[in-house]
Amino acid sequence: MFRRSRPRTALVDPPAAPEGAATAGLVPELIADGWVLPRMFRVGGAPSWTLVGTVASPVATPVDGAGLVVGEGWSLDWWVGADDRWHVPAREASLRQQLLDRAPVVETLLRIPGGDAVHRAYGIRSPRDVGDEWVVAEVHNATAIPFAVALVIRPMVADGPGSVSEITVEPVDGASGRDQAQLVRVDGRPAVVLPRTAARYAAGNKNDGDVLDVVVSGRAGNEALSASCPDGLATLAMVFPLTHTSTLRALIPVGPVGDTLDYPSVVPDAETVASGWSVHRRGPRIDVPEKRILDGFESARAHLQLAHDGEVVRRDGHRARTMEPGATELVLGALDVLDMPLEVAGVVARWPDVLGTDPAPEVDAVLLTVISRHWLLHRVEEMLDWVLPEFAAAVERIDRADRRGRIATAASRRRVTDGLRAASKALAAAGQPEAATRVDVLAGRVGRDLPDPKPVTAADRLDVAAGLAAAGDPAGIATIREQLVAASTTGTWAGPGAAGGSVARLVGDDLAAQGALVLAIRNLLITEGPNGIAVVPHHPDDWYGGGIEVHDAPTSFGPLSFAIRWHGTRPAILWQLDARPGSGPVTLTAPGLDPTWRTTEPRGDALLAEVGPPAGVERVSMVVEHPDIAPEMRRPGSEPEAPTGPMPGGGGFS
């Protein structure tokens, strides 16, 4: 059927995160001693945070629900001294958090007398001697009166204790005017750069206790301090005055860093960075009459790029496994349908050299799923020829594993079956019908008598929703809506435990769920069969009368654009399919709107059958017909008026 591949070396994941002297068993003791702990210990539930960073960065940085920015075994917190009292975000009820422009820019707003103290965290690139990636943690005074802000180095991470033995402060270059920039080292490593000297300092450790009481009581001193603790609980607060409308920006270096570093000369603000993420939202555009779904799609397509470092993808943006069934195929699948083939190819290109001689069947299924989808959508023949031996070997290994009873669990069998089905589809499209049939028979054997899926995580549930949506099942969009409601205010979901230390830590922002969301929403709008494409396989009642647009969506038949416009009770469709050469007639249908309509024309427009108003809609307002509708399809009467504005750009319909 195929050529065999040569033996490979095993894929090696990064080392586990180091475990410090401060362990999870300390939490009850710290609570009893009055330490300020991360917000999750007050609100309860699974760990939750939002990742920030830059495109193709090997490290995405967690920001918790109170604006705590997490480093390696430590974090940077912020407390605000207002007119009435000191406000600690981790303990405050009057706290809101959101994304700026649906980008990985986390804004945390703390209500205080006179307005809001605003904390924003985001990734930038700015040159330094070693590396160029940073996370900015800025505090803005949006009130009408001054306040004090304490930036606090904490021996904590978002979900528990970390470990900090020593904190020191030293002057460095990079400040403007008379200000002297300051470098904060954590255990000797450059950790935070500040634009000026703090007005006051307070240090704490396990024996002396937390610094909160010292700061709140006004006992912080004006001399720069260091903090040390052999138990790994060193902490240091640096207090700055912040006048009305002013902003303080602290910078945290990410990735490799030299012995020292200065405050960067160029630090863009949060609004500029959020706006800049629009450049990275290239690819297909959609518009649907449901803001929550549209916002979720746009947010997910940006956040997904934090999973990709140019060579691998990881569901936690940092330390998760590089080949993880139930995650890797979701992230790469979403990048493929978002028309990012180079990013996917860069990951796939490494697989033949790192898979090892005997990967688990679930890992082989990831390979089959990703390569099949990638080739079907983008048809890079050279890539398929290159990985075909590994493709064949994966099928043979799965066959052998199934005969030996090594695919035991229902979840594993389902993933393997899905991978084989995808491989069969790709082989058929590549002109290998006999191989496709044999793989399909194997898929039937592995997937025989599978029980209904039992999703555990949001990624699992959204993956199930994608299948339901593709089948035109109303449960698909219902599940998507449920998961969007269950997401954090920044649109994130917790994931399963990731490798790290002796105990697996949960993923607070599961990028695999973002990938599953993109795939599920795509299937609400486009699904593909052997001979054609169905658009809007199910049309929700509450979308009745609302416009739908999809521009430049990759499909296995070529890029597709379409729009749905309503003319009273009749929907009209405009479409353009740039079919691949030699693909033959492609059938386009719209079963969610008019099950009887179909066409093989590559472009055009049509008025579909009347759709009765859903229950609860008593009257339908008649609207002007679109001027592009063919004359014979228009209702009798006067010529329709031209629209007041231009058609949205992108995708053609020319």
C-alpha positions, -999 to 999 in steps of 0.1 A, spaced: 0 0 0 28 24 9 65 24 15 78 18 50 96 46 68 130 42 85 132 41 123 131 74 141 143 89 174 117 96 200 101 129 205 114 146 236 93 171 256 107 199 277 118 192 313 91 196 339 88 229 357 111 230 387 95 225 421 107 248 449 108 245 486 74 261 489 49 233 480 11 230 479 11 218 515 20 253 526 -13 268 515 -33 262 547 -4 276 567 -1 307 545 -38 313 548 -36 310 585 -7 335 586 -27 361 565 -7 359 533 -23 372 502 -28 342 479 -38 341 442 -75 348 435 -84 312 428 -80 304 465 -108 329 473 -132 322 444 -126 284 443 -131 261 414 -105 249 388 -74 271 381 -82 297 355 -60 323 338 -55 339 305 -24 336 284 -6 366 269 25 367 247 36 373 211 33 353 179 56 323 177 69 328 212 81 296 230 65 308 262 30 322 268 26 340 302 -4 333 325 -24 363 339 -48 353 366 -83 366 372 -70 395 394 -41 406 370 -14 385 387 14 380 360 31 347 365 68 341 359 89 310 365 81 301 401 72 337 411 47 364 400 41 401 399 11 413 418 -4 448 422 -21 465 451 -37 500 451 -37 525 479 -67 547 473 -83 575 494 -103 551 515 -79 521 520 -55 497 503 -73 475 477 -59 440 470 -73 428 437 -70 391 447 -94 398 476 -117 424 460 -153 417 448 -155 449 427 -132 435 400 -138 431 363 -116 415 337 -119 415 299 -98 414 267 -90 445 246 -103 442 211 -106 404 215 -68 402 215 -44 386 241 -44 418 260 -59 413 295 -75 443 312 -84 441 349 -104 470 363 -105 476 401 -132 499 413 -119 525 438 -132 559 449 -132 583 419 -131 556 392 -110 527 382 -75 515 386 -67 497 354 -42 469 350 -32 456 316 -9 427 307 3 420 272 32 407 252 56 428 230 89 425 212 116 451 219 153 445 213 177 436 242 211 420 243 197 385 245 162 379 232 134 404 224 102 392 241 86 409 271 53 409 290 42 444 300 23 448 332 9 484 333 -12 502 359 -32 532 347 -49 557 370 -83 563 354 -96 582 384 -96 620 390 -73 618 420 -38 603 427 -33 570 443 -4 547 452 3 514 435 25 486 450 41 462 425 48 431 445 71 402 438 53 371 451 66 336 458 34 323 441 21 312 408 -15 313 397 -25 281 413 -4 278 444 30 285 460 61 289 439 96 294 452 117 327 457 148 326 478 162 361 471 150 394 456 174 423 448 170 457 432 197 476 413 199 506 390 201 502 352 199 524 321 169 531 301 149 556 321 139 590 307 148 624 322 160 623 358 144 590 365 166 560 373 154 527 359 155 497 382 162 460 376 146 435 400 163 401 402 146 370 414 172 344 426 198 362 406 180 362 373 167 395 357 130 393 364 114 428 362 125 462 348 109 493 362 111 528 346 119 546 379 129 541 415 101 532 439 91 557 466 89 530 493 98 494 498 87 465 521 102 431 523 88 399 538 96 362 542 82 331 560 95 341 594 85 378 592 52 372 574 37 388 543 44 425 534 7 435 532 5 447 568 37 468 564 24 484 532 -11 491 546 1 505 579 24 530 561 56 514 576 72 508 542 106 525 541 122 547 514 154 528 511 158 501 485 156 467 501 164 431 493 144 401 505 156 366 512 141 334 526 157 300 528 122 285 527 114 300 493 89 326 505 108 359 499 85 388 488 91 425 480 67 453 476 77 485 457 53 514 461 49 542 435 27 573 434 5 575 403 -11 608 394 -44 613 376 -43 597 340 -7 585 344 6 550 337 33 529 352 47 501 330 68 472 344 84 449 319 91 412 324 116 395 301 104 363 285 126 336 271 164 338 271 179 368 289 215 379 296 232 388 328 215 422 329 191 443 309 180 479 306 145 494 304 136 492 267 135 524 247 103 514 229 73 501 248 40 503 229 8 508 249 -19 483 253 -43 498 228 -16 498 201 -8 461 208 -44 451 208 -49 468 175 -18 452 161 -32 418 166 -57 424 138 -27 419 114 -24 383 127 -61 376 121 -55 369 85 -74 343 66 -111 336 64 -136 362 78 -170 354 91 -200 374 102 -230 358 120 -260 373 138 -248 362 172 -222 385 189 -211 359 215 -202 334 188 -185 360 166 -165 374 195 -155 338 205 -142 331 170 -122 363 168 -107 358 202 -98 322 196 -81 328 163 -57 353 180 -51 332 212 -44 301 191 -12 317 179 2 315 215 2 277 212 26 278 182 63 285 187 73 279 151 82 242 157 56 227 180 22 235 194 13 231 231 -21 233 247 -7 254 276 16 276 254 46 264 274 53 230 289 25 206 277 34 177 255 42 184 219 22 155 206 -9 152 228 -40 134 215 -71 154 220 -52 187 218 -25 187 190 -50 178 163 -75 205 175 -49 233 175 -34 224 142 -68 217 126 -80 252 136 -48 267 122 -55 249 89 -91 260 86 -79 296 94 -57 293 63 -23 291 81 -7 262 62 29 273 67 24 273 105 10 238 104 36 225 79 64 238 101 51 215 129 44 185 107 78 187 91 95 177 124 73 147 130 91 121 109 123 127 128 108 127 163 80 102 165 101 73 176 99 37 165 66 27 182 43 56 190 11 49 208 -20 44 185 -35 77 197 -3 95 186 -5 78 152 -41 89 150 -30 125 156 -5 122 127 -32 108 104 -58 134 113 -35 164 110 -17 154 78 -50 143 61 -68 175 69 -38 196 60 -34 180 26 -71 181 18 -74 218 25 -41 230 10 -30 202 -15 8 206 -10 18 175 -30 54 177 -20 45 175 17 23 144 11 50 126 -8 75 135 19 54 121 49 37 93 30 60 66 44 53 77 80 16 79 70 17 43 59 36 31 89 11 47 112 -17 28 96 2 -5 99 10 2 136 -26 9 143 -37 -23 126 -11 -43 146 -21 -26 179 -58 -33 173 -51 -70 166 -32 -72 199 -59 -54 219 -37 -23 226 -65 2 218 -84 -4 249 -104 26 259 -134 40 241 -118 74 239 -87 60 223 -107 39 198 -127 70 189 -96 91 182 -80 63 162 -112 57 142 -114 94 134 -78 94 123 -83 64 100 -115 80 85 -95 111 77 -67 91 62 -92 72 40 -107 104 27 -73 118 19 -61 87 1 -93 86 -20 -88 123 -30 -51 115 -38 -61 88 -63 -55 57 -42 -89 42 -39 -78 7 -30 -57 20 -1 -85 42 10 -109 12 11 -85 -9 32 -80 20 57 -118 25 58 -123 -12 66 -97 -9 94 -116 22 107 -148 2 108 -131 -26 128 -115 -3 154 -147 18 157 -171 -11 160 -198 -7 187 -184 26 201 -204 41 229 -214 77 229 -185 100 238 -181 112 274 -164 146 271 -145 157 302 -130 191 293 -143 221 274 -121 210 245 -137 176 245 -172 191 246 -165 216 218 -149 188 197 -182 168 201 -201 200 191 -181 203 159 -193 168 148 -229 176 157 -227 209 138 -213 192 107 -242 168 108 -267 196 110 -278 187 145 -292 216 166 -273 202 196 -241 215 180 -248 251 183 -265 245 217 -233 230 230 -212 258 216 -234 284 234 -232 264 266 -194 264 265 -192 301 256 -214 309 286 -192 287 308 -160 304 297 -142 330 318 -148 367 311 -117 366 289 -131 336 269 -109 309 284 -114 274 297 -94 252 321 -79 220 307 -65 187 320 -33 182 340 -1 190 321 33 175 328 52 194 355 70 183 387 59 153 406 22 163 405 4 172 372 -9 208 373 -40 218 356 -40 240 325 -57 273 333 -61 284 297 -65 255 274 -56 265 239 -69 232 226 -104 244 236 -98 275 215 -89 253 185 -120 232 191 -142 263 192 -128 275 158 -135 241 143 -170 239 158 -180 274 145 -166 266 111 -188 235 110 -218 257 118 -212 274 85 -194 249 62 -193 212 61 -179 190 34 -189 157 19 -174 134 -8 -189 154 -37 -196 189 -24 -201 214 3 -231 222 25 -233 257 39 -253 264 70 -262 228 76 -285 239 105 -300 274 107 -309 284 143 -343 300 147 -328 330 164 -307 337 133 -339 342 113 -337 373 92 -300 379 101 -272 381 75 -244 355 74 -210 360 56 -180 338 51 -150 350 31 -121 330 18 -126 298 37 -103 269 27 -122 238 17 -110 205 2 -126 217 -31 -110 252 -30 -116 286 -13 -152 294 -7 -170 326 0 -207 330 5 -233 353 20 -269 349 31 -293 378 27 -330 379 36 -358 392 14 -388 390 36 -393 354 44 -370 342 16 -333 339 21 -309 346 -8 -275 331 -12 -245 346 -30 -215 323 -35 -181 320 -51 -160 288 -51 -126 289 -66 -125 252 -74 -92 234 -77 -82 225 -113 -95 190 -122 -118 188 -93 -149 184 -115 -184 197 -106 -187 206 -70 -222 205 -55 -232 233 -32 -262 229 -9 -278 249 20 -297 222 39 -304 244 69 -323 269 48 -336 251 18 -330 213 16 -342 212 -20 -317 237 -34 -284 226 -50 -261 239 -76 -228 230 -94 -221 265 -106 -189 279 -92 -204 313 -85 -237 330 -86 -268 340 -65 -301 324 -59 -333 331 -40 -341 301 -18 -375 287 -8 -396 306 17 -387 299 54 -416 303 78 -410 325 108 -401 306 139 -425 304 169 -428 337 186 -421 358 155 -455 374 147 -446 397 118 -417 398 93 -406 431 79 -401 430 42 -368 443 31 -355 455 -2 -341 428 -25 -304 428 -30 -295 444 -64 -273 414 -73 -302 390 -74 -310 380 -109 -341 398 -124 -361 366 -129 -358 359 -92 -372 392 -80 -408 397 -69 -430 416 -94 -431 453 -88 -407 483 -89 -370 481 -92 -353 476 -58 -335 505 -43 -297 504 -41 -282 497 -7 -270 527 13 -234 513 18 -210 491 -1 -209 453 2 -183 442 28 -150 436 12 -132 402 9 -140 370 -7 -152 382 -40 -187 373 -54 -174 389 -85 
